[in-house]
Amino acid sequence: MQSINLGNAEQFKQSFREEAHEILVDLEAALLELNDTPADVELVGRVFRGLHTIKGSGSMFGFEHWGRLTRCALCWMKTKRPAMLVPAA
């Protein structure tokens, strides 16, 4: 098994931090938009993709707390997803 250079590991972690920041900014915007248009399938997908990316990347680079937090958020979103996708009468 090949070991990862500690300098490379820090670079990966920094890349995750930068990507996570961008995703969180986008998540905030998408969640605010969902408040106004809860049946928007594209927004719901955008939120799920962002949370899933942070969950996977965070866990992979040693940010287990981000993995746990986003896992909880994904579980919560799954309980709300059917209601979000029902068109308003």
Buried (B, 14 or more C-beta within 10 A) or exposed (E): EEEEEEEEEEEBBEEBEEEBEEBEEBBEEBBEBBEEEBEBEEBBEBBBBBBBBBBEBBBEBEBEEBBEBBBEBBEEBEEEBEEBEEEEE
